[in-house]
Amino acid sequence: MEQADTIRVEVAVQYRTRSWQTIEVDLGPAKAGPVDLVDPHVQGLAELGIR
């Protein structure tokens, strides 16, 4: 991460006012060009009825 023009932050996620999970999000400048998208897999979404 030191060589990349990004920062990593932790985001606390709540569902229906209850703490649920903390995730890490990498933030960087927007650039025109190809982007590699990652299909996220978050445990517990299916049980909540969320795709």
Secondary structure, 3 states (H helix, E strand, C coil): CCCCCCEEEEEEEEECCEEEEEEEEEECCCCCCCCCCCCCCCCCHHHHCCC
